[in-house]
Amino acid sequence: MASIGYRGHTAWLTSCAWAPHRPEQFITGSVDRTVRLWDQRNLQVSLYDLIGHSDMVTAVDWASPVIALARAQPHQADHDIEVSTPQVKHYILSASADGSAKIYHYQA
């Protein structure tokens, strides 16, 4: 049973993830093609409305400290390269039924 309701999305939610670094914040993804960042301390409006998908958002999550993967050039050896920055905490990942994945950065 829900004790608190949040309004903002215009369609069904498809995913939700709590912030690992801020226990009062969470993100939601929706059929309305948006990702929203919420704070439990403010029930009136989402902190950020992230747009960019052309179809429903199917998954959301917080980015780990590894924020990018790069593939070597075809004529070079086949290697994946991880770019790691432990200080990075303000990235949100989303996936969509349009076949895309997005990385959003927000100011804390």
N, C-alpha and C positions, 0 to 999 in steps of 0.2 A: 504494500500500500504506500503510495507516494504521500509525503507530508508537505512538500513544497513543489509548486509548479512554476515553470519558466515558460514564457511566451516569447515568440520571436520567429521561429520557423513557420512557414506557411504550408508545410506538408509533414508527413510522417517522418520520425527519426529513424535512421538506419544504424547509427553507431554512436558510442559515447566513450570517452576515456578521461580518467582523472589525471591531473597534473602531478608528476612524480616530485617536482620541486616546490610546488605550492598546493598544499592540501585543500585550499578553499576554491581552487579553480578546476574547471573541466571543459572539454570540448565536445561538440556534438556535430554529427553529419546528418544530412537530410535528403529526402526525395526532392526537395526544393532547390537542389544543386548548390547549397551553401554549407560552409563550416562556420560554426560560431563558438567563440570563447566566452565562458561564463564565469562569474564570481558569486559564490554563495552569499556574500555580504551585500550584494546589490541585486534584488529580485526584479527590478524594473526593466532592465535592458542588458543585452549582451555587451561585453567589452569590445569585441571585434566581430565583424561580419566578413568572412573571407569568401570571395567569389572567384570563379575562373573555370569551373567545370560546365560542360554543355549537356550533361546528363546527371542523374542522381549520384550523390556521394555514397559509396558503399562501405567505406572504412575510414576511420580517423585514428591517429595515434600521435604521441609526442616523439620527436626525433631524439635519437640517442646522440651521444657525443660524436659519433661518426656521422658526418653530414653529406659526404659525397663519395661516390665510387667512380673511378675513371678506367676506361679500357685502353690498353696499349694500342698503338697503331698496328694495322694488319701485317705490315712487314716486320714488326718487332715480335719478340717473344710474347706469348699470351699471358698477361699478368693483370690481376685486379689490384688497384692501388686504393687504400683507404686513406681518407683525409680526416684526421681526428683532432678535435679541439675540445678538451674537457670543460671549458668555460661556456660552451654553447648550451643554452637551456631554452631559448625562445624560438624554437622551430616546431612547426606542426606539419605532419604528413597527412595527405588524404589521397584516396583512390576513388575512381568513379567508373560508372558503367559505360562512360564514353571511351574507356581504354586508357585514360591518362592518370598519372600520379602527379601530385603537386606538393611542393615544399613551400610553406609560408613562414616568413619571419615577422615577428611582432615585437614591439617595444614593450618591455615590462614596466 
